[in-house]
Amino acid sequence: MILLVGLGNPGPKYARNRHNIGFMALDQIAEDHGFAPWRGRFQGSLTEGRLGDDKALLLKPETFMNLSGQAVGEAMRFYKLTPEDVWVVHDEIDLPPGKVKLKRGGGHAGHNGLRSVHQHIGPEYGRVRIGVGHPGRKEAVPGYVLHDFAKADEAWIDDVLRGLSDGAPDLARGDAARASNAIALRVAPPRPSTGQKKPKAAPEAAVKETEGESRDTATEPPADTRSPLEKLLDRFK
């Protein structure tokens, strides 16, 4: 069983913030895969369902970002899970908008939600890092992540969320590489073929043979069937 955790802040005020893309991702997965209604559990909202053949739990901590680890720790202990069963979906300012990377272990890079998760379950859980871009100045980061996405971001957000939903069964099965590929197919799909094939060139020998036959047919004179006497007489006409 997998525990997917989305990081964010509770309430409509924060719903479209960059910091809340983890919540948005879990809402998309729950809707697409027919999960049960959300209910209050473990200081957050929890829903259960299946991703492919595997049972899965989706958790949105509602303790505010800097205390997210409390809910994660409670859920993990209740279901007797290990950090290897946990994937945390969160915003990542060190990646450009729309870029998604999956990794396991590592530091929290100053992310308050990850810092709290570290404190409660250690660093060996998986992370789904969704790039939201960087404001350019360190002091501008808090205001930037607590601000709503721009309208221009809506297209890539939709692609990323649907890609994560497509790849969620692979993630539940333990195949992070296939999950990453599913995301990439949404975010940067291959260019479609025009469906038109160039006509095949005829083999060089065949071209020469055809050209030769056409030329000979047009220029070769008919055979001379006259007798020697007739030919001689024609010379004196």
C-alpha positions, 0 to 999 in steps of 0.5 A: 500500500502506498501513502500519497501526501499532498502538501498545502495550506487548508482553506479556500484562501490558499486553494490556488496558491503555488504552495498548494499544488500538492493538494491540487494533485491529490484532488486530481488523482482522487477524481480520476481514479474514483476514490472514496469521499474525503473524510477527516483523519490524522489532522487532515483529509484522507481518502482511500481507493485503488491505483491499478491493482494496489490499494492507496491512501491520499492524505492532505494535512490540514495543520498548515504547511509547517506542521505537515509532518504530524499528520503524515507520522500519525497516518504512517504509524496507524497503517504500519507503513515505512517511509519507503511507502510514502510519497510527498507531492509538493511545490519546488521553486528550484525547478522551472514551472511545469518541470517534475522530478521524482526522487527518494531521500535527500534534504528539505532545501528549506521547504517548511512542509518537507522540514516538518515531514523530516522531523516526524518520519525521517528523510527516506520518503519519496518526493514528487517535486513540481516546479513552480519557478523562482521569484529571483530573490530569496526574500521574495520566496514566501510571498511568491509561493503564497500567491495564486498561480497566474492565468498563463500557468493554467495550461501546464498545471493541467498537463502536470496534474493529469500526467501525475494522475496517469502515472499514479498507478505506476508509482503505487506499483513501485515503478517511478521511471514509468510514472515519470514517463507518464508525466512527460507524455502529458507535459511534452507529448511527441509530435504527431506524424503527418501521415504522408510518406514520400514516394519511393524512388525507383531503383537506378537500374530500373530507371535507366532501363525504362528510359532506354526502352522509351528512347529506342522505341521512338528513334530506331528506323524500321528494318530495310527489306529491299533486295540488292537490285532494288537498292541499286535502282533506287540510287539512280532515281 
